[in-house]
Amino acid sequence: MKRFVVSTITIALLTGAAALKWVAIAEQRQGTVFIAGDRPVTEDEVRNKLQADGWSNVRIERDGKYFGVSAVKNGQTGKLAIDSLTGRLRADDDEDDDD
């Protein structure tokens, strides 16, 4: 009986550890938070956030659920893709490379 209980507890702990790992991986895939709240964001919110962070010449184009952004900061041009449904930066593995 003790073996059964110990085995059951061990399996439960291993399953829980595996579940936590998958949650951590899913969080990484979601992308970095750009606008807090995990809620839909508007083009104006994205523009205001970028300008508040010191970006200028902000150009935003809608690309499906993403805002494609091009802007300049410290003389350097940067490009971002922001998920309009969550306010997060697009995760690397979401990019649509047609090469």
LINPEUR-V612792 format. One record per pair of residues at least 24 apart in sequence whose C-alpha atoms are under 8 Angstrom apart, sorted by sequence separation. I is the first residue (numbers start at 0). J is the second residue. D is the distance in Angstrom with one decimal. If there is no record, write none. Layout:
I/J/D
I/J/D
This chain:
42/66/7.4
65/89/7.8
41/83/6.8
40/83/5.2
39/83/5.4
40/84/6.4
39/84/4.0
40/85/6.9
38/84/5.8
39/85/5.2
40/86/5.7
37/84/7.5
38/85/4.6
39/86/6.4
33/81/7.5
37/85/4.3
38/86/6.4
36/85/7.4
37/86/6.0
36/86/7.4
37/87/7.4
34/85/8.0
35/86/6.7
34/86/4.8
35/87/8.0
33/86/5.7
34/87/6.5
32/86/6.5
33/87/4.9
32/87/4.4
33/88/6.0
31/87/5.5
32/88/6.3
30/87/5.7
31/88/5.3
29/87/7.3
30/88/5.2
31/89/7.7
30/89/5.5
31/90/7.5
29/89/7.3
30/90/4.4
29/90/5.9
30/91/7.8
28/90/5.6
27/90/7.7
28/91/7.8
28/92/7.5
